[in-house]
């Protein structure tokens, strides 16, 4: 049986002539809030990473205060899962008292690891929370085994490699450095080296290194010639779109065997600011692919449905990033336009079912008589028709108001924790 949440690498025995044991890497999902945390675990994550308020490279809306961290950690452990806390922003002198207060406020919370990028945080974690594992953030740009071994000797238990690191190098580091290795497997990429960028700080006064990135690299840039003020020219590179600072999204779903065989301990999915739907669907796809490989590696075949499902969440065109080396022959293949795409629209989330009716937390409009698609953990999908609907007070309605809770009656049962969507 697969053991989730009990170690960095999940073991799954394969029934067969050799009775081999496949060491599956941990599936690590983002959790920008409590609802996303629940989705991640329900749909297959072994662990989640969350942000510490004010110190995690993300805005306040996707961070956890100490009280929230305590509740989230308790929930993770109830499910036999793990929770890692990101404390990986740029730390200035003025931040040190606040940082010390954070350690004091969280001293009794037994989260499973701290993700750090600053030596001050590293030092405080070692002295104030020696019981907690230290994971080195990708912000430290670790890309070789000597650096990884140095960090291990300093007290770290895991290194999250720079996104520029190839999978071959990641495998070598895992074998040579004696430390757990985590790699990014899916999500948005950044034009800067491992996210260390000052473009937003220069243009907007808000630095990505302190969690306030304004995504300046994804703006639609224009060119102005000095002698023609006011005559802005669009910068076109491909298909009439601006791409010179835009990065494609990372997607390694087609390379599960290589990921498992690399010996890395954890596969990370980026996206704390993404939706519950994104977290759920990406988690269930990678969970299914990993478990499929573990069940019979010799007969494993990539299922195109996995890539189709990943195309159903908001994303930019997919590429393999630097996993297989730098694209020297075609350096522009990692660039793209700045418009996310998706072929699905979320209708709502199933929150409860009682007396044959389902409570939905809605995201977009729908009406009685519509047919919608549901998706559930385990890569299960289906379609249902909406036969009746009431508002929260029980008043019958024909159409919902997006964002409101409604009670819906379907022509067939819908699984617990399902997400409803429609193709667009």
C-alpha positions in Angstrom: 0.0 0.0 0.0 1.1 3.5 -0.7 2.1 5.5 2.4 1.2 9.2 2.1 2.3 11.8 4.5 4.7 9.5 6.5 7.9 10.4 4.8 9.5 12.4 2.0 9.3 9.5 -0.4 6.2 7.3 -0.6 6.7 3.6 -1.0 4.4 1.4 -3.0 4.9 -2.3 -3.6 4.4 -3.6 -7.0 2.9 -7.1 -7.3 4.9 -9.1 -9.8 7.6 -11.6 -10.3 10.3 -9.5 -8.7 8.1 -7.9 -6.0 9.9 -4.6 -6.6 9.3 -1.6 -4.4 8.7 1.7 -6.2 9.8 4.8 -4.3 7.3 7.4 -5.3 8.3 11.0 -4.7 6.0 13.1 -2.6 3.3 15.0 -4.4 3.5 18.5 -2.9 0.7 21.0 -3.7 0.2 24.7 -3.1 -2.4 25.9 -0.5 -3.1 29.6 -0.6 -5.9 29.2 1.9 -7.8 26.6 4.0 -10.2 25.7 1.1 -7.3 25.0 -1.2 -5.6 23.0 1.4 -8.7 20.8 1.7 -8.9 20.4 -2.1 -5.2 19.4 -2.3 -5.5 16.7 0.3 -8.9 15.4 -1.0 -7.6 15.1 -4.6 -4.3 13.3 -3.8 -1.5 15.5 -2.4 0.9 14.0 0.1 1.8 17.4 1.5 1.1 21.1 1.0 3.2 24.2 1.3 1.6 27.4 2.8 2.8 30.9 3.4 3.7 32.6 6.7 2.0 35.9 6.9 4.3 38.7 5.7 7.3 36.4 4.9 6.3 34.1 2.0 6.6 36.0 -1.4 2.9 36.2 -1.8 0.2 38.8 -0.9 -1.7 38.7 2.3 -4.7 37.0 0.8 -2.8 33.8 0.3 -0.9 33.6 3.6 -1.7 32.1 7.0 -1.6 33.8 10.3 -0.4 31.8 13.4 -3.9 30.8 14.3 -4.6 29.6 10.7 -1.3 27.8 10.6 -2.2 25.9 13.8 -5.5 24.8 12.4 -4.0 23.9 9.0 -1.3 21.8 10.6 -3.7 20.0 12.8 -5.9 19.2 9.8 -2.9 17.9 7.8 -1.8 15.6 10.5 -5.3 14.3 11.1 -5.2 13.2 7.5 -1.8 11.7 7.8 -0.3 14.4 5.5 2.4 17.0 5.9 2.5 20.8 5.9 5.5 23.0 5.1 5.6 26.7 5.9 7.3 29.1 3.5 9.4 31.8 5.2 11.3 32.7 2.1 11.0 36.4 1.4 13.9 38.9 1.4 14.6 39.9 5.0 15.8 43.4 5.9 17.0 44.6 9.3 13.6 46.2 10.0 12.0 42.7 9.6 14.1 41.0 12.3 11.9 42.0 15.3 8.7 40.9 13.5 10.4 37.7 12.4 11.4 37.0 16.0 7.8 37.6 17.1 6.5 35.2 14.5 8.7 32.4 15.9 7.4 33.2 19.3 3.8 33.1 18.2 4.2 29.8 16.4 6.5 28.0 18.8 3.9 25.4 19.7 2.8 24.6 16.2 4.2 21.3 15.0 4.4 22.0 11.2 6.7 19.6 9.4 9.2 22.0 7.8 10.2 25.6 7.3 11.1 26.7 3.8 13.8 29.3 4.1 15.8 31.5 1.7 17.6 33.9 4.1 20.4 33.0 6.4 18.8 35.0 9.3 15.7 32.8 9.0 17.9 29.7 8.8 19.8 30.7 11.9 16.6 31.5 13.9 15.0 28.3 12.8 18.0 26.3 14.0 18.1 28.0 17.4 14.4 28.6 18.1 12.8 25.5 16.4 15.4 22.7 16.3 12.5 20.3 16.2 11.4 21.5 12.7 13.0 20.4 9.5 14.6 23.1 7.3 13.9 23.1 3.5 16.1 25.4 1.4 13.9 27.5 -0.9 14.4 27.7 -4.6 15.2 31.4 -4.0 18.7 30.3 -2.9 19.3 29.0 -6.5 20.9 25.7 -5.4 22.0 23.9 -8.6 24.9 21.6 -7.7 25.8 18.8 -5.2 28.5 20.8 -3.4 26.1 23.5 -2.5 23.5 21.0 -1.4 26.0 19.1 0.8 27.1 22.4 2.4 23.4 23.2 3.2 23.0 19.7 4.6 26.0 20.2 6.9 24.6 23.5 8.0 21.4 21.7 9.2 19.0 21.6 6.2 17.2 18.4 5.5 15.9 19.2 2.0 16.9 21.5 -0.9 14.4 22.9 -3.4 16.5 23.2 -6.5 16.7 26.2 -8.8 14.2 25.9 -11.6 17.1 26.2 -14.0 18.5 22.8 -12.9 18.1 19.8 -15.2 16.5 16.6 -14.1 19.8 14.8 -14.7 21.6 17.2 -12.4 18.8 16.9 -9.8 19.3 13.1 -9.9 23.0 13.5 -9.4 22.5 15.9 -6.5 20.1 13.5 -4.8 22.6 10.7 -5.2 25.7 12.6 -4.2 24.7 15.2 -1.6 22.9 13.0 1.0 20.0 15.4 1.3 16.4 15.3 0.1 15.9 17.0 -3.2 12.7 18.7 -4.3 12.0 19.8 -7.9 9.2 21.8 -9.6 7.1 19.5 -11.8 4.3 21.9 -12.8 3.2 25.5 -12.8 4.2 29.0 -13.8 7.8 29.8 -14.7 9.6 33.1 -14.2 11.9 34.9 -16.7 14.2 35.7 -13.8 16.7 33.3 -12.2 14.6 31.3 -9.7 12.2 34.2 -9.2 14.9 36.7 -8.1 13.7 39.7 -10.0 13.7 43.5 -9.5 11.6 44.5 -12.5 8.4 45.0 -10.5 10.4 46.9 -7.8 11.9 49.3 -10.4 8.7 49.9 -12.3 6.1 49.8 -9.5 7.9 50.1 -6.2 6.7 46.7 -5.2 9.3 43.9 -5.1 8.7 40.3 -6.0 11.3 39.4 -3.4 9.0 40.6 -0.6 5.8 39.1 -2.1 4.5 42.1 -4.0 5.3 41.2 -7.6 3.1 43.1 -10.1 3.9 40.7 -12.9 5.6 43.4 -15.0 7.2 40.8 -17.2 3.7 39.8 -18.4 2.6 43.3 -19.4 1.9 44.1 -23.1 5.0 46.2 -23.8 5.1 49.0 -26.4 8.0 50.8 -28.0 8.2 54.6 -28.3 10.7 56.3 -30.7 12.3 59.5 -29.2 11.3 61.8 -32.1 7.7 60.5 -32.2 6.4 61.1 -28.7 2.9 59.7 -28.1 3.2 57.2 -31.0 3.5 53.9 -29.2 4.3 50.8 -31.3 3.2 47.4 -30.1 6.1 44.9 -29.7 5.2 41.9 -31.7 7.3 38.8 -31.9 5.1 35.8 -32.8 1.5 35.7 -34.0 1.0 39.4 -33.2 1.8 38.9 -29.5 4.4 40.2 -27.1 6.4 37.3 -25.7 9.9 38.5 -25.0 9.4 38.5 -21.2 6.7 35.9 -21.1 7.4 32.4 -19.9 5.6 29.2 -20.8 4.2 27.1 -17.9 6.1 24.0 -16.7 4.5 20.7 -17.2 6.2 17.3 -16.7 3.2 15.0 -16.7 4.6 13.2 -19.8 7.8 12.4 -17.9 6.6 10.5 -14.8 9.0 7.6 -15.2 12.0 10.0 -15.5 10.8 11.9 -12.4 10.3 8.8 -10.3 13.6 7.2 -11.4 15.6 10.4 -10.8 15.6 9.7 -7.0 14.2 13.1 -6.1 12.1 13.2 -2.9 9.4 15.6 -3.8 7.5 16.9 -6.9 6.3 20.5 -6.4 3.4 22.1 -8.1 3.5 25.9 -8.1 0.3 28.0 -7.6 -0.6 29.3 -4.2 -2.5 32.1 -6.0 -4.4 29.7 -8.3 -8.0 28.6 -7.8 -9.3 25.6 -5.8 -10.2 24.0 -9.1 -6.6 24.3 -10.3 -5.2 22.8 -7.1 -7.7 19.9 -7.3 -7.4 19.0 -10.9 -3.6 19.2 -11.1 -3.4 17.2 -7.9 -5.6 14.4 -9.1 -3.9 14.2 -12.5 -0.4 13.8 -11.0 -1.7 11.5 -8.3 -3.3 9.2 -10.9 -0.2 9.3 -13.1 2.2 8.5 -10.2 0.0 5.7 -8.9 -0.5 4.2 -12.4 3.3 4.1 -12.8 3.8 2.5 -9.4 1.2 -0.2 -10.0 3.1 -1.6 -13.1 6.2 0.3 -14.3 6.9 -2.1 -17.1 3.5 -1.7 -18.7 3.2 2.0 -18.0 1.9 4.1 -20.9 1.3 7.8 -20.8 -2.5 8.6 -20.9 -3.3 11.6 -23.2 -6.3 12.3 -20.9 -3.9 13.6 -18.2 -2.6 16.3 -20.5 -6.1 17.1 -21.6 -7.2 17.6 -18.0 -4.2 19.8 -17.3 -5.3 21.8 -20.3 -8.7 22.4 -18.6 -7.2 24.6 -15.9 -6.0 28.2 -16.4 -2.5 28.0 -17.8 -0.1 29.4 -20.4 1.2 27.0 -23.1 3.1 24.1 -21.5 6.8 23.2 -21.9 9.3 21.2 -20.0 11.3 24.2 -18.8 14.9 23.3 -18.1 14.2 19.8 -17.0 16.1 18.4 -20.0 18.7 21.1 -20.3 18.8 24.6 -21.8 17.0 24.8 -25.2 20.1 26.1 -27.0 18.9 25.1 -30.4 15.5 26.9 -30.0 15.9 29.3 -27.1 12.5 31.0 -27.8 10.5 27.8 -27.2 10.2 28.7 -23.5 8.6 32.1 -24.4 4.9 32.7 -24.9 2.2 35.4 -24.9 0.9 36.6 -21.6 -2.7 35.4 -21.8 -3.7 32.3 -19.8 -5.9 29.8 -21.6 -8.4 27.2 -20.5 -11.2 25.3 -22.2 -13.3 25.0 -19.0 -15.2 27.3 -16.7 -15.9 26.4 -13.1 -19.6 26.4 -12.2 -19.3 25.6 -8.5 -18.0 23.5 -5.7 -20.0 20.8 -3.9 -19.9 21.7 -0.2 -22.6 19.4 1.2 -25.4 17.0 0.3 -28.6 16.5 2.3 -32.1 15.1 1.5 -31.3 14.6 -2.2 -30.1 18.1 -2.7 -26.6 19.5 -3.0 -25.2 22.7 -1.6 -23.1 24.5 -4.2 -20.7 27.4 -3.7 -21.0 28.9 -7.2 -18.4 30.6 -9.3 -20.3 31.3 -12.6 -23.9 31.5 -13.7 -26.0 28.5 -14.7 -29.6 27.7 -14.9 -32.2 24.9 -14.4 -32.1 22.7 -17.4 -28.3 23.0 -18.0 -26.1 20.0 -18.1 -22.7 20.3 -16.5 -19.6 18.2 -16.0 -18.4 17.0 -12.6 -15.0 15.9 -11.6 -14.0 14.1 -8.4 -10.9 12.6 -6.8 -9.4 9.6 -8.5 -9.7 11.1 -12.0 -13.5 10.4 -12.0 -15.6 12.5 -14.4 -19.3 12.5 -15.3 -22.2 14.8 -16.4 -25.4 15.7 -14.7 -28.5 17.8 -15.5 -29.8 20.5 -13.1 -33.5 19.8 -12.5 -34.2 22.3 -9.7 -32.6 25.1 -7.7 -33.3 27.2 -4.6 -31.4 30.1 -3.0 -30.1 30.0 0.6 -33.6 30.8 2.0 -35.2 28.0 0.0 -36.9 30.2 -2.6 -37.0 28.4 -6.0 -34.9 30.1 -8.7 -34.2 29.5 -12.3 -30.7 31.0 -12.5 -28.1 31.5 -9.9 -26.1 34.6 -9.0 -22.3 33.9 -9.3 -20.6 33.7 -5.9 -23.8 32.8 -4.0 -24.6 29.5 -2.3 -27.5 27.6 -3.7 -29.2 24.2 -3.3 -29.4 22.2 -6.4 -31.2 19.0 -7.4 -29.5 16.9 -10.1 -30.9 14.1 -12.3 -28.2 11.8 -10.9 -26.1 11.7 -7.7 -23.0 13.8 -7.7 -19.9 12.6 -5.6 -18.9 14.3 -2.4 -16.3 17.1 -2.9 -17.0 17.2 -6.6 -16.3 20.3 -8.7 -18.8 21.3 -11.5 -17.6 22.8 -14.7 -18.6 23.5 -18.3 -16.6 23.4 -21.5 -16.1 26.8 -23.2 
